[in-house]
Amino acid sequence: MDWFFFCERVTNAIWETIKPIIGTNAAASKVIRNGKKTKRIDVLAEDIVIKWLKKENISVTLISEEVGELKIGSNPKYTVVLDPIDGTTNSIKALPFFSTSIGIAQGDKIQDLIFGYVRNYLTGEVFYVNQEGAYLNERKCVSSPCTYLGRALISLYSYNYVNFYLIKKILRKIRKMRLFGAVSIELTYVGCNKLDGLIDLRGDLSITDIAAGILFLQKAGGVVSDANGDIISGKLDLKKGYSLIAAGNRELHEKILKLLKQ
């Protein structure tokens, strides 16, 4: 199965559908999906992926932000982990940081991931990862070599359920912080040396946010763990919330963990 070709066609179809409503109230209109309120733009994107999986007669278990878990076909051989639109608020405001994130696993565990694809629509960036490596628009990526906190550019999530004492401690040690509001993109940015690290201690990240990005960063040479430094593994579980510590290399990752434990 050529998953890259599939993702290219699907995201082209998504973009043609959502492009007219980017930056409008229509993107933000409320829709009920799987018993919960969500945004129209997310449902439009998700429906296109489901349609294409059925059209191509691909038998999978789909784990998605809006629909939950959906079996497609009679004998699923793959698990597709989908965030139809990561960075929904950015898309509503037409800020250039929103993506479709697709992870492919040959099994039902995080360690079974074999392919990842993240498309940042307004910038034209296409990130993908396979068994050979991690790529940005066909250019092979190598993660950040920065090992000093004082020189590091870190994406730091500093709102909602966070310990503001820890946030202040981090800000005093790092060089600069950024916050783009789309974790799938930010993980690939660490993998492509656009960011040196990512810290998200909120504990509410979904597997759909991070599946493709985790594989991408690891293949690019980076390190990613939970807030305790443990490898993120186990079942692809939509109900579980995650915190993340990601860095371009092990030395910087260990320094971030040490700082958080001080």
N, C-alpha and C positions, 0 to 999 in steps of 0.2 A: 504493500500500500504506500503510495506516494503522498505522505501527509503534508509535505510542503505545498505541493500542487493543489491539494484539497483546500488548505488554509488560505492560499492565495485567492482562489476562486470564491470561497465563502466570504472572505473579508471584502473583496471587491463588490460583491452583492450587498453586503451590509452597508458599505460606504455609499453606494448609489441610493440606498433606501433612506439612510439617516441624514445625508448631506443637506437636504432642504430644511431640516428642522434644527440643525446645530445653531445654538445661540438664541433659540426661540422658546416661548412658553409651551409650545406644542411638545417639545422634548420632555418637559417636566410634568406633563399632565399625568394624573394618577390612573393606574390600572391595577386590577386585582389579579394576581397570579399565584396559584398554589396557596390560596387562603390568606395572602398578605398583600399590602399595598406596595407597589413599585412604580417606576417611571416608564412612560411609554417608550422612550428610546431603548431602554434595556430589553423590553419585551419584543420590540421590533427586531433587534439584533439576534436575540435568542431564537425567535421563530424561524429566522433565515437559516441558522445552523441546523436546527431540527429538520427543516425542510430538505436541506442538502444531504444530510445523513440518510434520510429516507429515500431521496431521489437516487443517490449513488448505491443504494442497497448495502450500506455498511452496517454490520451488526455490532452494536456497542452498548455499553452502559454509560449514559450521559449524566454527569454530575454538574449541575449548573446553578448559578446564583439565584435564578428566578423560579425555575420549574422544580428544583430539587433533584431527585434521582429519577431517571427515566430510562427504561429498557427499550432499545430500538432493535428490531430484528429478533430472530429466534435463538441465536447462539452467539451472544456477545463474546468477542475475542479481545476487545480493547475497552479501556475506560477513557472517556473523553472528559477532561476537567475544564469547564468553560466559565469564564467571566465575560458575558456578552459585551458589556461596557464597563471597564474599570476606569474610574474617574468620571462618574456620571455628572457630578456637579460641574466639573470643568467643561464637559460637553454642552451643558445647558448654558454656560457662560461664554462658550466658544474660546475657552483657554486651550492652548495647544498641548495638553497633556491628558489625553484619554485614549484608551486602547481596547481592542479585543484580545483576550488572553486565552490560549488554547494549549492545554497539556495533554499528551497522549501516553497512557500507561498500558503495558502488556500484563495486566493483572489489576489488583485492587488496592495496592499499597504505594506509598510515596516512592519507595525505592524501585518500583516497577516502571517509573517514568522513562520513556525512551525518546520523546520528541517534545519540543515546546515551540510556541510561536506567539509573538506579541507584536501587534501592529499599532503604532502611534499615528493616528489618521492625519492630523493636521501638519505634522512634520515630515511625513513620508518615510519615517523610520520603520523598517521591518527587521525584527530580531527573531532569529530562529536557532534552534539547537538540535543537533542529532548526535549520533555516536562518534562522528568525526570531530566535532567541536561546536563552538558558539559563533554566530555570525551576525553582523549588522549590514544589511543590504549587500550580502555576498563577501564582505570583508571579514576575515577571521578576527575575533576579539580576544584580547588578553586583559585580565583585570588589573586594577590599580596596583602599582608597586609601593605606594606610600606606606611607610611603617611608623610615622610619627603623628601622634594625635595633634600636635601643634601645627601641623601642615595639612591636616586632613579636612576635606570638604565632605560633610556628612548630611544626609537627609535624615532629619530628626522630627519624628511625630510628637508634637508637644501640646496636644489638646485632648479633650475627653478624659478618659480614665487613666491618668498618668500621675506619677509621683513627681511633683514639681521641684522637689529638692534634688532629685536625680537629674532632671532636665537642666537645672542651674549648674550643677556640677559638671555635666557634659559640656555645656556651652562655655564654661571657663577654660576648658582644656583643648577644645578643637579650634581649628583655624576659622572656619565658616560653616554655617548651616544653610540648608535648602529644604524646601518642602513642596513637592509637586502635586501631591494628592492622587497619585496613581502608583501603587506599590509594584504592580507588574512592570511598569516602565522603569521605576527606580532601581529594582533589582537588576535589570538589564543594563542600566547606566553604570552600576558598580562593575558589572562584567565587562563593560566596554571602556572603562577608565574615564568615564565622564563624572562619576562620583567615586569617592574613596570608601564610603560605607553608608549603611542604612541602619537606623535604630528605631524600632517601633515597639514600645513596651505596653501598648494599650490592651493586648490580649484578646482582641476581637477580629483579627484578620481571619478570613476564610481560606480554605484550601484552594478555592477558585481564584483568589487574589494572587497566590504565591506559587502554584505548582509549576508553571512554565518558567517563571523567573528563577526559582531555586535551581532547577536543572541547568538553566543558562549560566548562572553565576558559577556553579560548580565546574562546569565544563570549561569556563573561561579561566579557571585557576583560583577563584575566590572561595570564601568560606562563609557558611551560613548556619546558624543554630537558633535555638530558642533562647530566652533570656537567661537561662541557667548554664548555657554553653553546651547543651545536649543536642545531638543531631536530630533534625526533624525527620521522623520516620513514622511507620505505622500505616494504618488503614487510611485510605482517602475518604475522609469523614467530613461531610458538609456541616455537621453540628458542632464540631470542635473549633475553638478560637485559639489563635496563635499570637505569640509575640516573636519578634525577629531581631537578631543581631547579625548583620551581614557586613563583610569587609572584603577588600580586594585581595587580601593575603592573610595567612595565619597569624603573623606577628601583630598586625594591627587589630585583628579580631581578639586576640588574647589581651591586648592592652585595653580595649573597650570593656571586655568582661571584668578585668581587674579593677578598672575605674568604677564600674557599677557596684562592685562588691566592697569597695573601701568604705 
